[in-house]
Structures are given as C-alpha cells and as structure tokens.
Amino acid sequence: MAVRDESISVKQYRAPIAVALTGASGVQYGLRLVECLIAAEHEVYVMVSKAAHRVIAVETEIELPAQPDRLARDLTKRFGAGEGQVRCFGREDWMAPVASGSGAWQALVVCPCSTGTLSAVVCGASNNLIERAADVALKERRKLILVPRETPLSAVHLDNMLKLTNMGGVILPAAPGFYHRPDSVQAMIDFVVARILNQLGIAQTLMPRWGD
C-alpha cells in the first residue's frame, strides 16, 4: 500500500533583503520598497525604529503595530506576501539573522535614513539592531544602501556621507527627478524606489532605464 506524502512544500523565496525604516521623513519610500521586494519574491527582513513609528503616524494614515510578530502579519496582509516571506525584528533582537555575518542575507537598505542613524553607522555604534545590521553589512562587504532625506545638509552630514561611501556603502538620497514628468506623489516615490532596486540588481518596471 502506497504511503501518501503528507509533507507541505514551503515556497522558496529569493535571497533575503533587509529594510530598516528610521526616523527621517519619507517612510513612504521604505514601505513601497518593502512592497516591491515582496512582489519580486524576495524574503524581506523588516526593522522599524521607534522614531519611524512616530513619523509614520504623522505622515500617513497607516497604523503599523510595534510588536514584530504583529508587524509581520500586518505587512504580509497589506502587501500580499506569502507565508513566512516577511520577518520583522525588534531593536534589541540580537538573535536576528541580520545581527551576524553568518546570517544568510544579501543586503540592507535603510530607507529612509535619519542623519542620526547615518552618524551611528559611520562610527560603528551598534547600539540597536539596525545599527548592528549596518555594521555587519560593512564588515562582510555586503550591499549597504542609505537613503537620507534631509535638507539642507550640514558639514557633519556631508562628512559622514563621504566616510560611509569610502567604507563601501551607497548614499542614495531621496531626491526624485522630474524628467519623466511625474503626475502624482506615487510617481515621485517610485522614482526613488526604482533607483534602489537598480542598485540591488533587482528587475523593476517602476521606471524605464535611461535610453530604453
């Protein structure tokens, strides 16, 4: 008599990409990036700072849970993610994959990135999981993209951006262009997110590449 296989196949997602939302203006960029990474079938690790939760409440009508497990369920439902595709971590979850170079994740995008987070990353503070993940990305030579949204920029900000670039990180300001004649705020958000996806080497249809 044949034995029926009761095992449940688990969908295999593409290499994990970590996304951290910090307390700068522009949380819309980070949330749209998470949505696009989910659509591209990547596993997504999400970290949201306390300040980011405050900014989300001010800038949007979205209410995101602070508890990591509830946040993962919320993002999964909101963006139509698969089971287990989104994992969220708290600020002191030192057992999270992003806390170690032995974790099998591909890249970290801090979007938006506050100037305080930028400063902490440059000096290797590692006082919370977001800062530690950035530190790991640098030491392991993994892709690290910081998306600052600040103006004007002081000499301190500019110096930190130069230092981060010299360390191997990428500074990708949240500065949408207008040559594609955006007709909505969403189009401006997509402009920046498309640039992030290009840096990650992920195919995107948000914006045509120059010359296409």
N, CA and C atoms as a LAMMPS dump frame, in Angstrom:
ITEM: TIMESTEP
0
ITEM: NUMBER OF ATOMS
636
ITEM: BOX BOUNDS ff ff ff
-5.0000000000000000e+02 5.0000000000000000e+02
-5.0000000000000000e+02 5.0000000000000000e+02
-5.0000000000000000e+02 5.0000000000000000e+02
ITEM: ATOMS id mol type element x y z
1 1 1 N 0.853 -1.197 0
2 1 2 C 0 0 0
3 1 3 C 0.883 1.24 0
4 2 1 N 0.633 2.125 -0.922
5 2 2 C 1.444 3.345 -1.032
6 2 3 C 1.163 4.276 0.145
7 3 1 N 2.212 4.909 0.629
8 3 2 C 2.072 5.86 1.731
9 3 3 C 1.997 7.269 1.15
10 4 1 N 0.942 7.99 1.468
11 4 2 C 0.772 9.336 0.941
12 4 3 C 1.698 10.309 1.659
13 5 1 N 2.35 11.143 0.903
14 5 2 C 3.256 12.132 1.48
15 5 3 C 2.44 13.286 2.041
16 6 1 N 2.458 13.441 3.354
17 6 2 C 1.684 14.491 3.997
18 6 3 C 2.498 15.775 4.173
19 7 1 N 3.725 15.784 3.703
20 7 2 C 4.568 16.965 3.89
21 7 3 C 4.033 18.138 3.087
22 8 1 N 4.239 19.307 3.609
23 8 2 C 3.774 20.531 2.955
24 8 3 C 4.981 21.234 2.351
25 9 1 N 4.941 21.458 1.058
26 9 2 C 6.063 22.133 0.408
27 9 3 C 6.058 23.61 0.801
28 10 1 N 7.243 24.116 1.119
29 10 2 C 7.38 25.501 1.513
30 10 3 C 7.995 26.283 0.352
31 11 1 N 7.375 27.356 -0.025
32 11 2 C 7.86 28.161 -1.146
33 11 3 C 9.243 28.707 -0.824
34 12 1 N 10.137 28.599 -1.784
35 12 2 C 11.481 29.126 -1.633
36 12 3 C 11.539 30.531 -2.229
37 13 1 N 11.902 31.488 -1.406
38 13 2 C 11.985 32.87 -1.866
39 13 3 C 13.422 33.206 -2.245
40 14 1 N 13.575 34.302 -2.969
41 14 2 C 14.911 34.76 -3.322
42 14 3 C 15.62 35.281 -2.072
43 15 1 N 16.939 35.493 -2.203
44 15 2 C 17.792 35.853 -1.068
45 15 3 C 17.202 37 -0.255
46 16 1 N 17.274 36.899 1.074
47 16 2 C 16.677 37.925 1.932
48 16 3 C 17.328 39.303 1.753
49 17 1 N 16.478 40.31 1.693
50 17 2 C 16.899 41.71 1.69
51 17 3 C 16.348 42.334 2.964
52 18 1 N 17.201 43.027 3.711
53 18 2 C 16.757 43.69 4.939
54 18 3 C 16.429 45.146 4.65
55 19 1 N 15.324 45.618 5.21
56 19 2 C 14.901 47.013 5.063
57 19 3 C 14.675 47.593 6.45
58 20 1 N 15.327 48.716 6.719
59 20 2 C 15.16 49.391 8.004
60 20 3 C 14.543 50.765 7.769
61 21 1 N 13.481 51.053 8.495
62 21 2 C 12.847 52.367 8.453
63 21 3 C 13.242 53.12 9.714
64 22 1 N 13.844 54.3 9.543
65 22 2 C 14.232 55.091 10.704
66 22 3 C 13.466 56.413 10.703
67 23 1 N 13.85 57.312 11.61
68 23 2 C 13.009 58.464 11.902
69 23 3 C 13.077 59.662 10.985
70 24 1 N 13.601 59.506 9.773
71 24 2 C 13.579 60.614 8.819
72 24 3 C 12.217 60.68 8.135
73 25 1 N 11.92 61.829 7.551
74 25 2 C 10.71 61.941 6.741
75 25 3 C 10.864 61.054 5.508
76 26 1 N 9.739 60.559 4.996
77 26 2 C 9.791 59.748 3.786
78 26 3 C 9.598 58.261 4.009
79 27 1 N 8.819 57.908 5.016
80 27 2 C 8.569 56.487 5.269
81 27 3 C 7.87 55.825 4.082
82 28 1 N 7.226 56.64 3.25
83 28 2 C 6.55 56.101 2.067
84 28 3 C 7.524 55.369 1.158
85 29 1 N 8.76 55.869 1.083
86 29 2 C 9.766 55.193 0.264
87 29 3 C 10.056 53.792 0.799
88 30 1 N 10.237 53.691 2.101
89 30 2 C 10.56 52.407 2.702
90 30 3 C 9.447 51.395 2.555
91 31 1 N 8.217 51.828 2.775
92 31 2 C 7.08 50.917 2.666
93 31 3 C 6.88 50.457 1.227
94 32 1 N 7.076 51.37 0.283
95 32 2 C 6.957 50.995 -1.134
96 32 3 C 8.069 50.017 -1.519
97 33 1 N 9.259 50.216 -0.976
98 33 2 C 10.356 49.296 -1.24
99 33 3 C 10.027 47.899 -0.729
100 34 1 N 9.492 47.809 0.477
101 34 2 C 9.093 46.506 1.026
102 34 3 C 8.076 45.849 0.095
103 35 1 N 7.102 46.614 -0.358
104 35 2 C 6.08 46.086 -1.269
105 35 3 C 6.71 45.536 -2.546
106 36 1 N 7.661 46.271 -3.111
107 36 2 C 8.289 45.848 -4.369
108 36 3 C 9.18 44.624 -4.171
109 37 1 N 9.863 44.546 -3.044
110 37 2 C 10.694 43.379 -2.771
111 37 3 C 9.837 42.13 -2.598
112 38 1 N 8.689 42.293 -1.979
113 38 2 C 7.75 41.176 -1.832
114 38 3 C 7.275 40.72 -3.21
115 39 1 N 6.92 41.688 -4.059
116 39 2 C 6.456 41.361 -5.409
117 39 3 C 7.543 40.667 -6.223
118 40 1 N 8.816 40.997 -5.933
119 40 2 C 9.943 40.375 -6.631
120 40 3 C 10.306 39.019 -6.029
121 41 1 N 9.517 38.565 -5.06
122 41 2 C 9.644 37.247 -4.44
123 41 3 C 10.927 37.086 -3.628
124 42 1 N 11.389 38.183 -3.044
125 42 2 C 12.487 38.098 -2.086
126 42 3 C 11.906 37.891 -0.695
127 43 1 N 12.642 37.183 0.134
128 43 2 C 12.321 37.194 1.549
129 43 3 C 12.736 38.561 2.073
130 44 1 N 11.931 39.153 2.941
131 44 2 C 12.199 40.515 3.391
132 44 3 C 12.267 40.561 4.908
133 45 1 N 13.385 41.096 5.417
134 45 2 C 13.545 41.327 6.844
135 45 3 C 13.269 42.806 7.099
136 46 1 N 12.395 43.107 8.035
137 46 2 C 11.99 44.492 8.276
138 46 3 C 12.283 44.898 9.715
139 47 1 N 12.871 46.086 9.857
140 47 2 C 13.115 46.689 11.164
141 47 3 C 12.584 48.11 11.128
142 48 1 N 11.822 48.477 12.139
143 48 2 C 11.231 49.813 12.206
144 48 3 C 11.611 50.438 13.545
145 49 1 N 12.304 51.563 13.503
146 49 2 C 12.717 52.209 14.752
147 49 3 C 11.522 52.867 15.438
148 50 1 N 11.696 53.181 16.706
149 50 2 C 10.647 53.856 17.464
150 50 3 C 10.317 55.2 16.835
151 51 1 N 11.342 55.928 16.409
152 51 2 C 11.113 57.228 15.777
153 51 3 C 10.367 57.069 14.464
154 52 1 N 10.644 55.995 13.741
155 52 2 C 9.952 55.766 12.473
156 52 3 C 8.46 55.561 12.69
157 53 1 N 8.098 54.849 13.763
158 53 2 C 6.677 54.667 14.067
159 53 3 C 6.003 56.025 14.282
160 54 1 N 6.704 56.939 14.927
161 54 2 C 6.153 58.272 15.16
162 54 3 C 5.965 59.018 13.847
163 55 1 N 6.953 58.904 12.97
164 55 2 C 6.875 59.6 11.683
165 55 3 C 5.772 59.007 10.813
166 56 1 N 5.634 57.687 10.832
167 56 2 C 4.566 57.042 10.062
168 56 3 C 3.209 57.568 10.49
169 57 1 N 3.019 57.759 11.791
170 57 2 C 1.749 58.27 12.305
171 57 3 C 1.491 59.699 11.85
172 58 1 N 2.558 60.478 11.694
173 58 2 C 2.419 61.879 11.279
174 58 3 C 2.199 62.002 9.768
175 59 1 N 2.944 61.212 8.99
176 59 2 C 2.956 61.388 7.541
177 59 3 C 1.915 60.571 6.793
178 60 1 N 1.371 59.551 7.43
179 60 2 C 0.444 58.668 6.729
180 60 3 C -0.775 58.368 7.6
181 61 1 N -1.718 57.683 6.993
182 61 2 C -2.886 57.189 7.726
183 61 3 C -2.683 55.754 8.167
184 62 1 N -1.491 55.234 7.934
185 62 2 C -1.178 53.842 8.251
186 62 3 C -0.867 53.689 9.736
187 63 1 N -1.376 52.637 10.332
188 63 2 C -1.057 52.289 11.713
189 63 3 C -0.355 50.94 11.719
190 64 1 N 0.953 50.966 11.968
191 64 2 C 1.724 49.735 11.994
192 64 3 C 1.945 49.285 13.433
193 65 1 N 1.712 48.016 13.722
194 65 2 C 1.948 47.509 15.076
195 65 3 C 3.425 47.636 15.455
196 66 1 N 3.691 47.855 16.72
197 66 2 C 5.075 47.955 17.185
198 66 3 C 5.68 46.572 17.441
199 67 1 N 4.85 45.586 17.79
200 67 2 C 5.352 44.247 18.086
201 67 3 C 5.767 43.547 16.795
202 68 1 N 6.983 42.986 16.724
203 68 2 C 7.49 42.387 15.487
204 68 3 C 6.587 41.332 14.865
205 69 1 N 6.02 40.425 15.663
206 69 2 C 5.184 39.374 15.086
207 69 3 C 3.909 39.939 14.489
208 70 1 N 3.309 40.916 15.173
209 70 2 C 2.1 41.561 14.647
210 70 3 C 2.42 42.408 13.421
211 71 1 N 3.591 43.034 13.433
212 71 2 C 4.005 43.837 12.279
213 71 3 C 4.185 42.948 11.053
214 72 1 N 4.785 41.78 11.239
215 72 2 C 4.973 40.856 10.125
216 72 3 C 3.637 40.419 9.544
217 73 1 N 2.675 40.142 10.398
218 73 2 C 1.351 39.744 9.912
219 73 3 C 0.685 40.896 9.164
220 74 1 N 0.851 42.113 9.691
221 74 2 C 0.247 43.28 9.058
222 74 3 C 0.824 43.507 7.665
223 75 1 N 2.16 43.487 7.544
224 75 2 C 2.802 43.717 6.257
225 75 3 C 2.498 42.595 5.276
226 76 1 N 2.406 41.377 5.784
227 76 2 C 2.061 40.242 4.929
228 76 3 C 0.69 40.43 4.309
229 77 1 N -0.265 40.834 5.127
230 77 2 C -1.623 41.063 4.635
231 77 3 C -1.686 42.294 3.744
232 78 1 N -1.018 43.358 4.149
233 78 2 C -1.088 44.63 3.426
234 78 3 C -0.531 44.508 2.006
235 79 1 N 0.57 43.752 1.859
236 79 2 C 1.247 43.683 0.564
237 79 3 C 1.111 42.328 -0.121
238 80 1 N 0.256 41.472 0.406
239 80 2 C 0.007 40.186 -0.238
240 80 3 C 1.211 39.268 -0.269
241 81 1 N 1.986 39.258 0.802
242 81 2 C 3.176 38.413 0.872
243 81 3 C 2.79 36.964 1.126
244 82 1 N 3.704 36.074 0.794
245 82 2 C 3.489 34.669 1.055
246 82 3 C 3.781 34.34 2.515
247 83 1 N 3.413 33.139 2.909
248 83 2 C 3.645 32.71 4.286
249 83 3 C 5.142 32.682 4.592
250 84 1 N 5.537 33.375 5.643
251 84 2 C 6.926 33.391 6.046
252 84 3 C 7.83 34.283 5.207
253 85 1 N 7.267 34.987 4.241
254 85 2 C 8.1 35.822 3.365
255 85 3 C 8.608 37.071 4.071
256 86 1 N 7.819 37.597 5.01
257 86 2 C 8.204 38.8 5.75
258 86 3 C 8.528 38.417 7.191
259 87 1 N 9.703 38.848 7.662
260 87 2 C 10.09 38.651 9.052
261 87 3 C 10.477 40.001 9.637
262 88 1 N 9.986 40.287 10.829
263 88 2 C 10.259 41.572 11.467
264 88 3 C 11.002 41.348 12.774
265 89 1 N 11.86 42.31 13.116
266 89 2 C 12.695 42.171 14.297
267 89 3 C 12.687 43.453 15.124
268 90 1 N 12.77 43.289 16.442
269 90 2 C 12.801 44.418 17.353
270 90 3 C 14.19 45.011 17.479
271 91 1 N 14.263 46.162 18.14
272 91 2 C 15.516 46.92 18.182
273 91 3 C 16.634 46.208 18.944
274 92 1 N 16.314 45.253 19.798
275 92 2 C 17.342 44.54 20.55
276 92 3 C 17.254 43.027 20.354
277 93 1 N 16.802 42.623 19.187
278 93 2 C 16.708 41.198 18.872
279 93 3 C 18.062 40.736 18.32
280 94 1 N 18.98 40.492 19.224
281 94 2 C 20.352 40.165 18.82
282 94 3 C 20.479 38.768 18.224
283 95 1 N 19.408 37.978 18.252
284 95 2 C 19.426 36.659 17.617
285 95 3 C 18.887 36.702 16.194
286 96 1 N 18.532 37.891 15.713
287 96 2 C 18.039 38.034 14.346
288 96 3 C 19.159 37.742 13.346
289 97 1 N 18.837 37.23 12.164
290 97 2 C 19.864 36.918 11.162
291 97 3 C 20.761 38.098 10.826
292 98 1 N 20.213 39.313 10.829
293 98 2 C 20.992 40.488 10.431
294 98 3 C 22.011 40.909 11.479
295 99 1 N 21.959 40.293 12.66
296 99 2 C 22.893 40.662 13.728
297 99 3 C 24.25 39.981 13.578
298 100 1 N 24.362 39.096 12.6
299 100 2 C 25.607 38.348 12.447
300 100 3 C 25.982 38.179 10.989
301 101 1 N 27.281 38.135 10.747
302 101 2 C 27.764 37.894 9.398
303 101 3 C 27.448 36.493 8.905
304 102 1 N 27.143 35.577 9.813
305 102 2 C 26.792 34.219 9.406
306 102 3 C 25.339 34.111 8.964
307 103 1 N 24.562 35.182 9.151
308 103 2 C 23.187 35.19 8.677
309 103 3 C 23.161 35.253 7.156
310 104 1 N 22.275 34.487 6.538
311 104 2 C 22.244 34.374 5.075
312 104 3 C 21.361 35.442 4.445
313 105 1 N 21.768 36.704 4.584
314 105 2 C 21.014 37.792 3.959
315 105 3 C 21.935 38.531 3.007
316 106 1 N 21.337 39.205 2.036
317 106 2 C 22.086 39.726 0.893
318 106 3 C 22.446 41.198 1.013
319 107 1 N 21.54 42.011 1.513
320 107 2 C 21.752 43.459 1.502
321 107 3 C 20.888 44.116 2.568
322 108 1 N 21.273 45.348 2.926
323 108 2 C 20.49 46.164 3.855
324 108 3 C 20.245 47.52 3.231
325 109 1 N 18.989 47.94 3.261
326 109 2 C 18.618 49.277 2.81
327 109 3 C 17.986 50.009 3.986
328 110 1 N 18.581 51.123 4.392
329 110 2 C 17.999 51.949 5.449
330 110 3 C 17.234 53.058 4.743
331 111 1 N 15.911 52.965 4.763
332 111 2 C 15.079 53.823 3.923
333 111 3 C 13.754 54.146 4.615
334 112 1 N 13.575 55.382 5.066
335 112 2 C 14.527 56.488 4.995
336 112 3 C 15.577 56.355 6.108
337 113 1 N 16.679 57.053 5.913
338 113 2 C 17.766 57.01 6.884
339 113 3 C 17.903 58.374 7.554
340 114 1 N 17.713 58.426 8.841
341 114 2 C 17.902 59.681 9.571
342 114 3 C 19.388 60.017 9.638
343 115 1 N 19.7 61.289 9.84
344 115 2 C 21.107 61.675 9.946
345 115 3 C 21.724 61.126 11.234
346 116 1 N 20.894 60.887 12.241
347 116 2 C 21.382 60.255 13.466
348 116 3 C 21.808 58.82 13.21
349 117 1 N 21.007 58.089 12.423
350 117 2 C 21.372 56.717 12.071
351 117 3 C 22.627 56.703 11.215
352 118 1 N 22.713 57.62 10.265
353 118 2 C 23.912 57.749 9.441
354 118 3 C 25.151 57.918 10.303
355 119 1 N 25.076 58.824 11.267
356 119 2 C 26.202 59.079 12.158
357 119 3 C 26.577 57.827 12.946
358 120 1 N 25.57 57.132 13.465
359 120 2 C 25.827 55.928 14.262
360 120 3 C 26.466 54.828 13.428
361 121 1 N 26.029 54.699 12.179
362 121 2 C 26.589 53.676 11.296
363 121 3 C 28.052 53.983 10.989
364 122 1 N 28.337 55.263 10.722
365 122 2 C 29.699 55.656 10.366
366 122 3 C 30.676 55.382 11.51
367 123 1 N 30.218 55.604 12.745
368 123 2 C 31.139 55.396 13.875
369 123 3 C 31.033 53.994 14.465
370 124 1 N 30.195 53.135 13.881
371 124 2 C 30.09 51.753 14.332
372 124 3 C 29.468 51.585 15.699
373 125 1 N 28.493 52.427 16.019
374 125 2 C 27.903 52.42 17.363
375 125 3 C 27.25 51.086 17.724
376 126 1 N 26.464 50.535 16.817
377 126 2 C 25.786 49.241 17.045
378 126 3 C 24.99 49.216 18.34
379 127 1 N 24.303 50.307 18.648
380 127 2 C 23.509 50.378 19.872
381 127 3 C 22.137 49.72 19.738
382 128 1 N 21.73 49.423 18.512
383 128 2 C 20.47 48.721 18.294
384 128 3 C 20.629 47.826 17.069
385 129 1 N 19.605 47.057 16.749
386 129 2 C 19.724 46.062 15.687
387 129 3 C 19.955 46.699 14.321
388 130 1 N 19.324 47.834 14.061
389 130 2 C 19.522 48.496 12.767
390 130 3 C 20.986 48.897 12.591
391 131 1 N 21.554 49.505 13.621
392 131 2 C 22.956 49.93 13.552
393 131 3 C 23.879 48.724 13.442
394 132 1 N 23.569 47.663 14.173
395 132 2 C 24.384 46.453 14.12
396 132 3 C 24.307 45.821 12.734
397 133 1 N 23.123 45.788 12.133
398 133 2 C 22.97 45.207 10.801
399 133 3 C 23.812 45.973 9.783
400 134 1 N 23.832 47.303 9.907
401 134 2 C 24.655 48.109 9.005
402 134 3 C 26.128 47.815 9.222
403 135 1 N 26.525 47.639 10.479
404 135 2 C 27.904 47.315 10.812
405 135 3 C 28.301 45.975 10.196
406 136 1 N 27.386 45.006 10.271
407 136 2 C 27.639 43.692 9.684
408 136 3 C 27.772 43.8 8.171
409 137 1 N 26.881 44.575 7.541
410 137 2 C 26.939 44.734 6.089
411 137 3 C 28.292 45.282 5.656
412 138 1 N 28.796 46.258 6.396
413 138 2 C 30.088 46.855 6.047
414 138 3 C 31.23 45.861 6.224
415 139 1 N 31.243 45.164 7.358
416 139 2 C 32.373 44.262 7.617
417 139 3 C 32.355 43.044 6.707
418 140 1 N 31.151 42.645 6.262
419 140 2 C 31.031 41.485 5.393
420 140 3 C 31.059 41.868 3.914
421 141 1 N 31.21 43.169 3.639
422 141 2 C 31.236 43.681 2.261
423 141 3 C 29.941 43.36 1.51
424 142 1 N 28.831 43.448 2.228
425 142 2 C 27.532 43.276 1.582
426 142 3 C 26.986 44.641 1.184
427 143 1 N 26.028 44.623 0.294
428 143 2 C 25.457 45.88 -0.172
429 143 3 C 24.765 46.607 0.983
430 144 1 N 25.142 47.865 1.188
431 144 2 C 24.521 48.716 2.199
432 144 3 C 24.112 50.013 1.529
433 145 1 N 22.83 50.296 1.536
434 145 2 C 22.295 51.499 0.9
435 145 3 C 21.588 52.335 1.949
436 146 1 N 22.008 53.582 2.086
437 146 2 C 21.361 54.52 2.998
438 146 3 C 20.632 55.576 2.179
439 147 1 N 19.369 55.801 2.523
440 147 2 C 18.527 56.742 1.771
441 147 3 C 18.159 57.918 2.686
442 148 1 N 19.043 58.921 2.756
443 148 2 C 18.773 60.061 3.639
444 148 3 C 17.738 61.003 3.019
445 149 1 N 16.975 61.671 3.886
446 149 2 C 16.029 62.684 3.433
447 149 3 C 16.173 63.865 4.393
448 150 1 N 17.091 64.728 4.069
449 150 2 C 17.382 65.881 4.931
450 150 3 C 17.812 67.05 4.063
451 151 1 N 17.419 68.257 4.443
452 151 2 C 17.867 69.439 3.71
453 151 3 C 17.679 70.674 4.58
454 152 1 N 18.633 71.603 4.584
455 152 2 C 19.942 71.494 3.941
456 152 3 C 20.836 70.531 4.703
457 153 1 N 21.963 70.215 4.111
458 153 2 C 22.912 69.301 4.734
459 153 3 C 24.051 70.088 5.369
460 154 1 N 24.369 69.733 6.605
461 154 2 C 25.476 70.39 7.293
462 154 3 C 26.796 69.736 6.901
463 155 1 N 27.887 70.345 7.32
464 155 2 C 29.207 69.769 7.06
465 155 3 C 29.33 68.399 7.735
466 156 1 N 28.684 68.248 8.893
467 156 2 C 28.702 66.951 9.595
468 156 3 C 28.034 65.883 8.742
469 157 1 N 26.855 66.198 8.185
470 157 2 C 26.134 65.236 7.352
471 157 3 C 26.967 64.854 6.135
472 158 1 N 27.521 65.869 5.46
473 158 2 C 28.291 65.621 4.248
474 158 3 C 29.543 64.805 4.54
475 159 1 N 30.188 65.112 5.65
476 159 2 C 31.385 64.361 6.03
477 159 3 C 31.043 62.912 6.321
478 160 1 N 29.939 62.687 7.015
479 160 2 C 29.522 61.315 7.311
480 160 3 C 29.154 60.554 6.035
481 161 1 N 28.526 61.232 5.097
482 161 2 C 28.177 60.579 3.833
483 161 3 C 29.429 60.186 3.06
484 162 1 N 30.433 61.055 3.06
485 162 2 C 31.682 60.742 2.387
486 162 3 C 32.376 59.558 3.067
487 163 1 N 32.391 59.558 4.389
488 163 2 C 33.011 58.455 5.126
489 163 3 C 32.308 57.137 4.816
490 164 1 N 30.981 57.156 4.811
491 164 2 C 30.223 55.937 4.537
492 164 3 C 30.512 55.435 3.121
493 165 1 N 30.592 56.36 2.175
494 165 2 C 30.899 55.981 0.795
495 165 3 C 32.285 55.351 0.697
496 166 1 N 33.25 55.929 1.39
497 166 2 C 34.603 55.38 1.383
498 166 3 C 34.685 54.019 2.061
499 167 1 N 33.723 53.725 2.942
500 167 2 C 33.667 52.419 3.601
501 167 3 C 33.053 51.349 2.7
502 168 1 N 32.466 51.775 1.596
503 168 2 C 31.842 50.823 0.69
504 168 3 C 30.337 50.891 0.635
505 169 1 N 29.736 51.768 1.448
506 169 2 C 28.293 51.936 1.42
507 169 3 C 27.854 52.833 0.275
508 170 1 N 26.571 52.879 0.04
509 170 2 C 25.988 53.711 -1.017
510 170 3 C 25.05 54.729 -0.391
511 171 1 N 25.276 55.997 -0.7
512 171 2 C 24.353 57.053 -0.285
513 171 3 C 23.432 57.346 -1.463
514 172 1 N 22.143 57.1 -1.277
515 172 2 C 21.161 57.298 -2.336
516 172 3 C 20.073 58.218 -1.798
517 173 1 N 20.255 59.534 -1.949
518 173 2 C 19.306 60.477 -1.359
519 173 3 C 17.889 60.306 -1.913
520 174 1 N 16.914 60.558 -1.072
521 174 2 C 15.516 60.538 -1.503
522 174 3 C 15.243 61.838 -2.261
523 175 1 N 15.756 61.899 -3.485
524 175 2 C 15.659 63.113 -4.302
525 175 3 C 15.084 62.745 -5.66
526 176 1 N 13.762 62.716 -5.786
527 176 2 C 13.153 62.311 -7.057
528 176 3 C 13.458 63.29 -8.18
529 177 1 N 13.65 62.743 -9.372
530 177 2 C 13.847 63.58 -10.554
531 177 3 C 12.511 63.918 -11.2
532 178 1 N 12.568 64.767 -12.213
533 178 2 C 11.323 65.227 -12.849
534 178 3 C 11.349 65.092 -14.368
535 179 1 N 12.44 64.505 -14.919
536 179 2 C 12.498 64.393 -16.371
537 179 3 C 11.493 63.394 -16.92
538 180 1 N 10.941 62.548 -16.046
539 180 2 C 9.896 61.624 -16.5
540 180 3 C 8.499 62.235 -16.322
541 181 1 N 8.462 63.497 -15.925
542 181 2 C 7.206 64.242 -15.764
543 181 3 C 6.211 63.512 -14.856
544 182 1 N 6.54 63.353 -13.603
545 182 2 C 5.637 62.658 -12.683
546 182 3 C 4.315 63.404 -12.552
547 183 1 N 3.233 62.648 -12.516
548 183 2 C 1.901 63.264 -12.406
549 183 3 C 1.242 62.967 -11.065
550 184 1 N 2.029 62.4 -10.131
551 184 2 C 1.47 62.086 -8.823
552 184 3 C 2.606 61.943 -7.823
553 185 1 N 2.243 62 -6.542
554 185 2 C 3.231 61.763 -5.496
555 185 3 C 3.76 60.339 -5.609
556 186 1 N 2.879 59.396 -5.954
557 186 2 C 3.301 57.999 -6.092
558 186 3 C 4.389 57.844 -7.141
559 187 1 N 4.269 58.586 -8.242
560 187 2 C 5.286 58.507 -9.293
561 187 3 C 6.634 59.013 -8.792
562 188 1 N 6.618 60.008 -7.92
563 188 2 C 7.859 60.532 -7.347
564 188 3 C 8.473 59.534 -6.369
565 189 1 N 7.627 58.866 -5.608
566 189 2 C 8.107 57.825 -4.701
567 189 3 C 8.733 56.686 -5.501
568 190 1 N 8.046 56.275 -6.566
569 190 2 C 8.526 55.163 -7.383
570 190 3 C 9.857 55.479 -8.048
571 191 1 N 10.1 56.746 -8.37
572 191 2 C 11.374 57.148 -8.965
573 191 3 C 12.534 56.747 -8.051
574 192 1 N 12.416 57.062 -6.774
575 192 2 C 13.485 56.756 -5.814
576 192 3 C 13.578 55.26 -5.571
577 193 1 N 12.444 54.608 -5.405
578 193 2 C 12.446 53.169 -5.153
579 193 3 C 13.042 52.412 -6.338
580 194 1 N 12.766 52.883 -7.553
581 194 2 C 13.348 52.252 -8.74
582 194 3 C 14.866 52.328 -8.701
583 195 1 N 15.404 53.462 -8.238
584 195 2 C 16.857 53.613 -8.141
585 195 3 C 17.445 52.635 -7.114
586 196 1 N 16.706 52.42 -6.03
587 196 2 C 17.162 51.471 -5.017
588 196 3 C 17.186 50.058 -5.595
589 197 1 N 16.126 49.681 -6.281
590 197 2 C 16.047 48.351 -6.87
591 197 3 C 17.15 48.153 -7.907
592 198 1 N 17.45 49.194 -8.677
593 198 2 C 18.549 49.104 -9.64
594 198 3 C 19.872 48.832 -8.929
595 199 1 N 20.097 49.504 -7.804
596 199 2 C 21.318 49.291 -7.036
597 199 3 C 21.41 47.864 -6.505
598 200 1 N 20.264 47.298 -6.187
599 200 2 C 20.216 45.935 -5.667
600 200 3 C 20.302 44.884 -6.775
601 201 1 N 20.22 45.338 -8.022
602 201 2 C 20.253 44.403 -9.135
603 201 3 C 18.955 43.641 -9.307
604 202 1 N 17.855 44.256 -8.883
605 202 2 C 16.538 43.617 -8.964
606 202 3 C 15.747 44.254 -10.105
607 203 1 N 15.249 43.436 -11.001
608 203 2 C 14.474 43.932 -12.131
609 203 3 C 13.252 44.695 -11.637
610 204 1 N 12.984 45.841 -12.269
611 204 2 C 11.835 46.652 -11.862
612 204 3 C 11.192 47.297 -13.078
613 205 1 N 9.9 47.583 -12.932
614 205 2 C 9.164 48.232 -14.016
615 205 3 C 8.592 49.569 -13.577
616 206 1 N 9.07 50.076 -12.443
617 206 2 C 8.574 51.361 -11.927
618 206 3 C 9.004 52.511 -12.818
619 207 1 N 10.233 52.421 -13.304
620 207 2 C 10.813 53.486 -14.132
621 207 3 C 11.66 52.86 -15.238
622 208 1 N 11.53 53.35 -16.48
623 208 2 C 12.406 52.821 -17.532
624 208 3 C 13.835 53.282 -17.31
625 209 1 N 14.775 52.431 -17.688
626 209 2 C 16.168 52.833 -17.599
627 209 3 C 16.456 53.876 -18.686
628 210 1 N 17.393 54.744 -18.409
629 210 2 C 17.723 55.824 -19.351
630 210 3 C 18.144 55.218 -20.689
631 211 1 N 17.539 55.709 -21.755
632 211 2 C 17.856 55.222 -23.092
633 211 3 C 16.935 54.128 -23.595
634 212 1 N 16.121 53.548 -22.694
635 212 2 C 15.191 52.499 -23.12
636 212 3 C 14.021 53.116 -23.867
